[in-house]
Amino acid sequence: MNTFAITPTRAAKTVVSASGFALALLSGSAAAQTTFDVIGPHEYDLPVNFDQPFNVFVQYATVQRDSRLFDSDGDRQRGSSAQKIIGLSKYVRFWTPDSNRNIGLAFEVIQPTVGIRDRNSPDPDTRHISGFGDTITGAAIWYKPTPGSTLGFQTFLQVPIGDKDVSDTNWKNLSSLLWYAPLTDRIAWTGDLGFVAQSRKDDGTRPGMLWHTNNRFGYRVNDWLEPFAGVDYERISGRNGAGDSWGLDGSLGVMFHYYGNQSIALRYSHGIEGENRPVNNSINVKYAYVW
């Protein structure tokens, strides 16, 4: 898809596919998936040189069941059977500066909503908790090395202002490189590579450095249908007496493009290998609207 010389109408259509810059880092009590796991095909197929700024609203929803976990040897063990329902509501503002029409800029705010149900918890007060997670805000910049590709950088700050039951109680910086590359006329690769640095929590512990990469390979069947496959990897350095944690996930999904300014993507993700983390077993939905 050539978005280098894009009109406002085509900008809307492109960003419905791209949907901006999404995060999957949730509150610590709810974290099971890889950071940025929510991205879809064309996530970073972003426009430059468009006439007017525009807005995007994206709603993500994830249902995860922790029925299995990877132990320190990488073997699968019985998990807690906790069910986690996560929502991410995101607003993004896109513009291209008059000083350089060949780059694009975006600013966004993301509000997580977290619900966790664990009937087997020994503490009755934690068997069902919910609330607003820690708010995420940040910006991105990108350019197009070729008319059909994108290369950029994004950085976000997660602020510990969420409800006490689901807040991590610490600050986070999430930064990553992002790219989009058409491999053929119908197949395209979307990806990112980044890290998460965290401050000390209220309990005195400080989580280790987190590295992640996310990759989506979409096949555009026609103007409205695009099945895709995904591979996600994450590693967290062990601290506070805990060992390293890592996970490799695979996913399959389909994206529907419709009405020119809307899209919806459905995806199932599952843990392939890992250590010291729940096995990813999630259903994910993403809805995007451009105006």
N, C-alpha and C positions, 0 to 999 in steps of 0.2 A: 504494500500500500504506500503510494507516494504522498507524503504529507508535507513536503518541503514548502511548496507554494500553496498554502491551504486557505480556503475561504472560510468565513464564520460557519457556514452550514457544514462544510466538510470537517471543520474543527470539532463541532459537536459530535458528528458521526464517529470521528476517530477516537475521541476521548470516552465515548460510550464503550468502545472496545477496550481502551486503555484503562479507564476508570481512575487514573491518577496513581497515587503512591500509597499502598496499603501496608498495614502493620498487623502482625499476629502475636506480638509480645503482649501477653495478658498479665493480670495480677498474679503474683507468685503462687497463691493457693489454687489458681486455675490453670497455670501453665502446663500444657501437655504437648502442644504442637511446636514445630520449629518456628523461630522468628521469621516474619514475613511470609508465613505459610499461606496467607490469604490471597496472594497475587494470582492473576489469571493470565490467559494468553493475550497478547497485545498490551499487557499492563504498562509497558514503557514505549509503546508505539505512539510517540507524543509529537504534537505539531509545533512549528515555529512560524514566524512571519504571518500571523493571523491579525485581522484588522481590529477586532474588539475583544477586550477581556471577557471571559465567560466563567460560569460556575458549574460545579459538579456536586451532587449528593450521592453518596454510596452507603448502602446498608449491607453489612455482612452478618451472617448468622452461622454458628458452629455448634454442633451437638457431638460431644465426645464422651465415650464410656471407657473408664479405666479398668476393664475386666482383666487385662494382663499387664505385666511389667517386665522390663529387662533388668536382671540382677547384675551384680558386679562382674560376673563371668560372661555376660551376654546371653544367658539362658532365659527363656520365658517362664515366668512364675505367675501364680494367681495374684491379681490385683485387688484393689479395694472395691471394685464395682461401682464406684462413684460416677454419677452422671453430671456433666458440666454443659451448661448452655451459655454461650457467649455471644453477645451482640456488639458490633462496632458501628457507630454512626459517624459518618465522615462528611465534612464540608471542605471543598477545595476551590480556591480562586486561581485561575490561570491567566497569564498575560505574557506578552512579548515586548521588551523595552524598545523605545524609539531609538535609543543609542546604538542598539545592535539587534536588528530584526532576525538574525540567524540563530538566536538563542531563545529558549523558553524558560519561564519562571512559574513557580507555583507555591502557594502557602496554604496549609491545611490545619484543621483541628479535628481530632478524633476522640470520641467519648465511648469508652467500653462500658458495657453492662454485663454483670456476671451473676450467674445462678449455679449453685452447686448442691446436689442432693446425694448424701452418703448415708444410707440407712444402717450401715454396719459400723458407723463411727462410735467409739466407746463414750464420747462426750455428746450427750443429747443436744447441747446447744450448737453443735457443728454439723448436725445431720441435715440441715437445710439452711444455707446462708445465701444471701443475695445482696446486690447493691451496685452502685456506680463505681467502676474501677478508676485507676489513675489516668487523668487526662493526658493526651499526647498532642503535641503541636510541633510544627517544623516547616521546612522549606526544601525546595529542590531546584536544580538548574540543569539544563541539558542543551545539546546541540545535535545536528545531524551530520555525521561524517560523510554519508551518502544520502541521496534523496529519500531512500526507503528505510534507513537505519537510524538508531538513536544511541547516544552515549551521554551519561550524566552522573550526577552525584546528589544524594539526598541526606539530610541530617535532621533528627527529631529529638525533642526533649520530652520525657515522660515525668510528669509532676505528681508527687505523692499527696494528692488531695482527695482521693477516693474514700468511699465508706470504709470504716475501720475493719470490717469483716473480710474485705477483699482487697484492700490496699497493700502494696508491697512495703510502704513506709520509707522508700528511698528514691533518689533521683536516678534517672537513666539517660544516657545519650546513645541513640541508635543512628549509626552512619553507615552508608554503603554506596558502592558504585552500582550503576544500573545500565542495562543495555537491551536493545532490541535489534534483531538481525533476521531479515527474510532469507531463508535457505534455498527456497525455490519459489515459484509463482504462488504456491498454495501452502507451503510449510514455513513456519516462522518460529524463532527461538527468542523467548523473553527470559532475562535472568538478572540476578543481583549477587553481590558478594560484599559482606559487611561484618560489623562487630557491634556489640553492646557493652558499654562500660557503665558500672553502677557504683553508687556511693554506699556508705554504711547504712544498715537498717536500724530501726529503733531498738532492736534487741542486741545490737552491738556487732552482729555478723556483717561481713561484706562479701557478696557473691563474686565468684571468679569471672574472668574475662570470657565473653561469649563470642564465637565466630559462627557465621552461617552463610549458606548459599542456597538459592532457590532458582529452579529452572522449569520453564513451561514450554512444551512443544505442541503447537496447534496446527491443525490441518483444516483449511478453509474450504468446506465442501461447496458452499454457495454464499450468497450475500447475507444469509440469516443463520446458517448453521456451521458450527466449528467444534468438533470433538478435539480433546487435547489430553496429553499425558504430562505428569509432573514428577520431579525428583527434588527432594529437600534434604539438606544435611545441616547438622548443628553440633558444635562441641563447646562444652562449658568447663573451664579449668576448675579442678577441685580445690576447695578451701574449707577452713573451719573443721578439719578432720574428715571431710568427705572426699571421695575419689572423683576423678573426671566423669562427666556425663556426656554421652553423645548419642545421636540417633540418625538413622537413614530411613527416609519415608518415600513411598511411591504413591501416586494418585492417578485416577482417571476421571475425566469430566467432560461436560459438553457446555458450550456457550451459545446462547441464542441472541442474535442482534435483531432488533425490531423497532419500528416507528422512527428510525433515524436518530433519535436522541435517547434511547433506552436500551438496556441489555440485562440479561440475567444469566448467571453461570451456576451450574450444579456440579459438585465434585465429591468423590469419596477418596479418603486418604488413609493409608495403613502403614504401620511401622514394619520395616524389613529387617533391620538389625539395630542394635543399640546396647547401651549399658547405663544402669542407674537412672532409669526414667520409665514412665508409663509407655506402653505401646500405643502409638497413634491409631485410633479407630474412630474416625470422625466423618460426619456428613457436613458439607459446607455449601452455603448458598451466598451468592453475591448479586445485588441489584444496584444498577447505576442509572442516574437520571441527569441529563445535561440541560442547562438553560442559559 
